[in-house]
């Protein structure tokens, strides 16, 4: 008697807790990254050294808002499906902003259309 039930299998986690937390708390929103890309259009500048970030903050993917430990890891990231989807999203039309969400929820100024008659 006792022991494990033979027909129950424990499923492995598909994603680690670290990556789930990273996507939830540390990443910027799509609209913030889009604005930053448009602001820095064609400008290459050196990144400041920060000891708290991976790779001293020198290896950064602007589209995904992620820091990497070295050039090889960053270059491997550039080949991933997640990066390519994010790149395509950022090169397309502007993502929705908080103002768009407020207007859709009815929290903005009402638009009653043009005045037809003046009195």
C-alpha positions as CSV (number, residue, x, y, z in Angstrom):
1,X,0.0,0.0,0.0
2,X,1.0,3.6,-0.4
3,X,3.2,5.1,-3.0
4,X,2.4,7.0,-6.2
5,X,-0.7,6.3,-8.3
6,X,0.6,4.7,-11.5
7,X,-1.8,6.4,-13.9
8,X,-1.0,10.0,-12.8
9,X,1.9,11.7,-14.4
10,X,3.2,15.1,-13.3
11,X,3.4,17.5,-16.3
12,X,6.5,19.5,-16.6
13,X,6.3,23.3,-16.7
14,X,6.7,24.6,-20.2
15,X,8.0,28.0,-19.2
16,X,10.2,28.9,-16.3
17,X,9.0,31.3,-13.6
18,X,11.7,33.7,-14.4
19,X,10.6,34.2,-18.0
20,X,7.0,34.6,-17.0
21,X,7.9,37.3,-14.4
22,X,10.2,39.0,-16.9
23,X,7.4,39.4,-19.4
24,X,5.0,40.6,-16.8
25,X,7.0,43.2,-14.9
26,X,10.1,44.3,-16.6
27,X,9.2,44.8,-20.2
28,X,8.0,48.1,-21.6
29,X,4.7,48.3,-23.4
30,X,4.5,48.1,-27.2
31,X,3.6,51.8,-27.6
32,X,6.6,52.9,-25.4
33,X,9.0,50.8,-27.5
34,X,7.4,52.0,-30.7
35,X,7.8,55.7,-29.7
36,X,11.5,55.0,-28.7
37,X,12.2,53.4,-32.1
38,X,10.7,56.4,-34.0
39,X,12.6,58.8,-31.8
40,X,16.0,57.0,-32.3
41,X,15.4,56.4,-36.1
42,X,18.9,55.8,-37.5
43,X,20.8,57.1,-34.4
44,X,23.4,54.8,-33.0
45,X,24.8,55.8,-29.6
46,X,26.9,54.0,-27.0
47,X,24.9,52.5,-24.1
48,X,26.0,53.6,-20.6
49,X,27.7,51.0,-18.4
50,X,25.4,49.7,-15.6
51,X,26.7,47.0,-13.3
52,X,23.2,45.8,-12.3
53,X,22.2,44.8,-15.8
54,X,23.4,41.6,-17.6
55,X,26.5,42.2,-19.7
56,X,27.0,45.6,-18.0
57,X,24.1,46.9,-20.0
58,X,26.1,46.8,-23.3
59,X,24.1,44.2,-25.2
60,X,20.5,45.4,-25.7
61,X,17.7,44.5,-28.1
62,X,15.7,47.7,-28.5
63,X,12.7,46.0,-30.2
64,X,12.2,43.4,-27.4
65,X,13.5,45.7,-24.5
66,X,15.9,43.0,-23.3
67,X,19.6,43.0,-22.1
68,X,21.9,40.1,-22.8
69,X,25.1,38.8,-21.2
70,X,27.3,38.9,-24.4
71,X,27.2,39.4,-28.1
72,X,26.8,35.7,-29.0
73,X,23.6,35.4,-26.9
74,X,22.2,38.6,-28.4
75,X,23.0,37.4,-31.9
76,X,21.2,34.1,-31.2
77,X,18.2,36.1,-29.9
78,X,18.1,38.0,-33.2
79,X,17.4,34.6,-34.9
80,X,14.5,33.6,-32.7
81,X,10.8,33.6,-33.7
82,X,9.9,35.9,-30.8
83,X,12.3,38.6,-32.0
84,X,11.2,38.3,-35.6
85,X,7.5,38.7,-34.6
86,X,8.3,41.6,-32.4
87,X,10.3,43.2,-35.2
88,X,7.4,42.8,-37.6
89,X,5.0,44.3,-35.0
90,X,7.3,47.3,-34.5
91,X,7.7,48.0,-38.2
92,X,4.0,48.0,-38.9
93,X,1.4,50.6,-37.9
94,X,1.6,52.2,-34.4
95,X,0.2,50.0,-31.6
96,X,-2.7,51.1,-29.5
97,X,-2.0,53.6,-26.7
98,X,-3.8,54.3,-23.4
99,X,-5.6,57.2,-25.0
100,X,-7.1,54.9,-27.6
101,X,-8.3,52.6,-24.8
102,X,-9.8,55.5,-22.9
103,X,-11.7,56.7,-26.0
104,X,-13.0,53.2,-26.8
105,X,-14.2,52.8,-23.2
106,X,-16.1,56.0,-23.4
107,X,-13.9,57.9,-21.0
108,X,-12.8,60.6,-23.5
109,X,-14.6,63.7,-24.8
110,X,-17.8,62.9,-26.8
111,X,-17.7,63.4,-30.5
112,X,-21.1,64.6,-31.6
113,X,-20.1,65.3,-35.2
114,X,-20.0,68.6,-37.0
115,X,-22.7,71.2,-36.3
116,X,-25.3,71.2,-39.1
117,X,-27.0,74.5,-38.3
118,X,-26.0,77.6,-36.3
119,X,-28.6,79.6,-34.4
